[in-house]
Amino acid sequence: MWTLLLLVIGGALFIVYHTFIIVEMREEVILERFGKYHATLEPGFHFVVPFIDRVAYRQETREQVLDVPHQTCITKDNIEVDVDGLVYLKVMDSYKASYGINDYRLAAVNLAQTTMRSEVGKITLDDTFSERDAMNEAIVEELDKASDPWGVKVMRYELKDIQPAQDIVRTMEKQMEAEREKRAEITESSGERDARINVSEGEQQESVLLSEGQREKRINEAEGDAREMELIAEATANGIERIADAISQPGGSLAVKMRLTEQFIDRLGEVVDGADVSVLPMDAANMRSFFEGASEVTGSVRKG
């Protein structure tokens, strides 16, 4: 009797368990009746016919993140790189996700790998680091077109890591080091060039200032000399004019002759005193006439 009671209770619980279904908020349930699609159960409490209706699939309706494993890709310039990423997708139609493909997660990951290899092969190694956004958009576009029959929407794709081979990394490091050294040399040479330019400009300005100073000096000296010559010429002209005025006066001509005679005598005395030999006039008659003329001049001046 107790055994029968337990069997009845167990059967009742089994029937109740297969009669009522609770669908959680984060999923949708595909219900089949006699092995054929019957309905898509949304979140909530649902009644099903035991042994006739069956829960075939439970589809996650939240956005899912799938890890795309590392794979080796060849760039446009024949460089091997290891690439992995993340694909974000969401089930939009539970019916298509259940009956349109066997495993949409596996299909999305494999399709992301093949699309990623194709996109990496279109660009060079240097562009793989700068064209990430373009590659992500291209992969999302290809995945979205392929996943539409599955009832799955690819939200976005992110390249997680791009790792070249070790020998390529070492080569790139050497290249970067050489580039830094080149930039340092260029900067140093530019500094030296600027220094030489500044020094030459300073010397040029110094030369210009010196030449301008010398020119001003020469101009001032020339103006001074010209002014001096002008003053001397004016003084000489004034003196000559006065002498001419004096000569034009009565007895002026005799006074000039007397002055010349005195200067001649003084000069002749100096020459005779300083000479080692005796100096005598070549013509005694001329000397006599000279002194006679001098005496006449002297007499005339006294009379005047």
BELQUIGI-V722001 format. One record per residue. SS is DSSP state (H for helix, E for strand, C for the rest). PSI is psi in whole degrees, 0 to 359 (* if undefined). Layout:
ss: {SS/SS}
psi: {PSI/PSI}
//
This chain:
ss: {C/H/H/H/H/H/H/H/H/H/H/H/H/H/H/H/H/H/H/E/E/E/E/C/C/C/E/E/E/E/E/E/E/C/C/E/E/E/E/E/E/C/C/E/E/E/E/C/C/C/C/C/E/E/E/E/E/E/E/E/C/C/C/E/E/E/E/E/E/E/E/E/E/E/C/C/C/C/C/E/E/E/E/E/E/E/E/E/E/E/E/C/C/H/H/H/H/H/H/C/C/C/C/H/H/H/H/H/H/H/H/H/H/H/H/H/H/H/H/H/C/C/C/C/H/H/H/H/H/H/C/H/H/H/H/H/H/H/H/H/H/H/H/H/H/H/H/H/H/H/C/E/E/E/E/E/E/E/E/E/E/E/E/E/C/H/H/H/H/H/H/H/H/H/H/H/H/H/H/H/H/H/H/H/H/H/H/H/H/H/H/H/H/H/H/H/H/H/H/H/H/H/H/H/H/H/H/H/H/H/H/H/H/H/H/H/H/H/H/H/H/H/H/H/H/H/H/H/H/H/H/H/H/H/H/H/H/H/H/H/H/H/H/H/H/H/H/H/C/C/C/H/H/H/H/H/H/H/H/H/H/H/H/H/H/H/H/H/H/H/H/H/H/H/C/C/C/C/C/C/C/C/C/H/H/H/H/H/H/H/H/H/H/H/H/H/H/H/H/H/H/H/H/C}
psi: {314/323/316/318/317/322/321/314/316/319/320/316/322/317/318/319/323/3/325/137/134/118/125/165/333/7/169/148/132/120/129/145/120/40/7/146/132/312/161/115/125/171/134/195/130/150/133/162/117/143/358/312/146/138/111/314/147/114/131/124/352/162/133/147/122/133/124/116/165/143/154/127/155/124/176/329/26/45/131/131/145/125/138/170/187/134/132/123/166/138/119/332/108/328/312/322/334/319/349/337/154/308/99/333/310/320/318/319/314/319/323/322/312/320/323/319/318/318/322/325/350/348/164/172/317/325/341/334/331/345/30/315/317/320/318/316/319/318/319/318/316/317/322/321/321/329/357/319/345/354/23/137/121/115/311/167/140/125/118/319/138/111/110/168/159/319/326/321/316/319/318/322/317/319/317/321/316/322/319/318/319/317/321/317/320/317/317/315/323/320/316/319/314/322/315/320/317/319/315/321/322/316/320/314/321/315/319/315/318/316/321/321/316/320/314/321/314/321/316/316/317/318/321/315/318/318/320/314/323/317/317/317/319/317/317/318/319/319/316/321/318/320/318/320/320/320/326/345/161/130/4/321/319/325/323/315/319/319/318/322/317/317/322/318/316/319/321/323/319/320/317/320/328/354/150/348/162/135/124/152/147/332/107/325/319/320/319/315/328/312/326/318/324/320/322/318/319/318/319/322/320/320/317/*}
//
